[in-house]
Amino acid sequence: MAETLPLFIDALTLNSVLDEAGVQVVAVDSARDYAQAHIPGALQISMADFTASAPPVAGLLPDEAALREVFSDTGLRNDAHIVAYDRAGDGQAARLLYTLDAMGHGAISLLDGGLGAWHAAGLPLENGAPQAGASTFSVERQPDRIADKAWIQAHLDDPDTAFLDVRSAAEYAGDDVRSARGGHIPGAVSLDWNLLKGPDGRLRPRAELLQLIASHDIESERDIVNYCQSHVRSSYSYLVLKYLGFDKVRGYPGAWSDWGNDDSTPVSRNADAATRQ
């Protein structure tokens, strides 16, 4: 059953496989919130465990040794299909799943709607502190799933590369400034990640997503780099594109906190004319 789980999984489907040995559920949550309520049997990991920072840059990928250690300490297994969820809009769980995918573990699913969807379905929760995990989890960096600043600079004028900015329109325009400079990567397409979700906070139907993506001229033939402020929101869009069948998709760990805080990188504001500030 685990081999057939969809990338975005609903609460009832997850509940039906909860006791399968080949399925691991992990809550991306603080230990305190996890202790108050979590899906039965779920493991626990926090965002700080699997991201790194070099202020003012946040949301970086730790090195393989650090990720190997934290995933092993959490109890994750390479032979398991890992289903992640959070209680904060699915972005944090998506970031964990992006990290797993970027490290070679592609058997992943996101609980669509997170803990709220589980509760809304009337499914049981349990409380109690996280239990210490124990496993040996191997990782292998997948360069074709990762874009860093140097890679982006080398591909800015590449017609086979596209940049998808999933921050708010105000962030994209440079009106909402969250780094030293506001604006966007030159040529980037703006698509607020919230538009990928319906009013209930869950993923829109596939047909609607395909129409939305097409209306923004996002083409599957191109290498698509997803970014936001620190690659949380854009981890969600990364998964959505994978779900839609796009096979050349990258994430930009560090994202705008990396690009916008480096005064050597080109920036566009409002109109698409590149500027240096």
Residue, then its C-alpha position, 0 to 999 in steps of 0.5 A: m500500500a505504501e508504494t501507492l500513496p499519493l504525494f498529497i494524501d488526505a486524512l482518511t487515506l492516511n488513517s487507513v494505512l497508519d498501522e502499516a510497517g512501511v509507513q512512517v508519520v512525522a510531525v514537524d512541530s515543536a516538542r511542546d505542541y507535539a506533546q499536547a496533540h499529535i497523530p497516533g504513532a507520529l515521530q516528531i521533528s522541528m524546523a530547526d533540526f533540519t535547516a541551517s542559518a548563517p544570519p541574515v540568511a535562513g533556511l539553508l540545507p545542512d550538510e549531509a552528515a548533519l542531516r544523516e544524524v538528525f534523521s537517524d535520531t528522529g527514527l526515520r527509515n530509508d525503507a519507509h514511505i514518510v508522511a509529514y504534517d504540521r499545524a502551520g499551513d503545510g509549509q514546514a512539513a513541505r520543507l521537510l519533504y523537500t529536504l528528504d527528496a533533495m537527499g535522495h528519499g523520494a517516498i514521501s507524502l504531505l498530509d493535505g491540510g495538516l493537523g487541522a484536516w486530521h482533526a476536522a475528519g474526526l480522527p483520533l489524536e494522542n498526547g505525550a512527549p516525543q519518544a527518542g528514535a533510533s535508526t540509521f538513515s542514509v542520505e545522498r545529495q541530489p544536485d538536480r533538485i537544488a539551486d544555490k546562488a551560484w547556480i542561479q547566477a549562471h542560469l539567469d539568461d538560460p531560456d531553459t530555466a525559469f524562476l518561480d517566486v511564490r511570495s506575496a505580490a508585495e514581496y515580489a514587487g519590493d514593497d514588502v521588504r524582508s531582506a536588505r533589498g526588496g524585489h525579485i530575481p530578474g525574470a521570475v514569475s510571480l505566483d503567490w503560494n496561497l493560490l495553490k490552495g482552496p478556501d479550506g487551505r487544502l490543495r486545489p483540484r488538479a485541473e484548477l492547478l494545471q490551469l493556474i500554472a498554464s496561465h502563468d506560463i510555467e512550462s514543464e520543459r524548463d528547469i523550474v527554480n522555486y523560491c520564497q523568503s527562506h524556502v518554506r512556501s516554495s517547498y510547497s510549490y516544489l511538491v505541487l509541481k512534482y505532483l503535477g508531473f513536472d520532472k525538472v524542479r529545483g528548490y532554492p534553500g536560503a532563497w530571498s534571504d540569500w539573494g536579497n542580502d547579497d548586494s552583488t546579485p541583480v534585483s528587479r523591482n515592480a517592472d522587470a528591469a534589473t537593478r543593483q542597489 
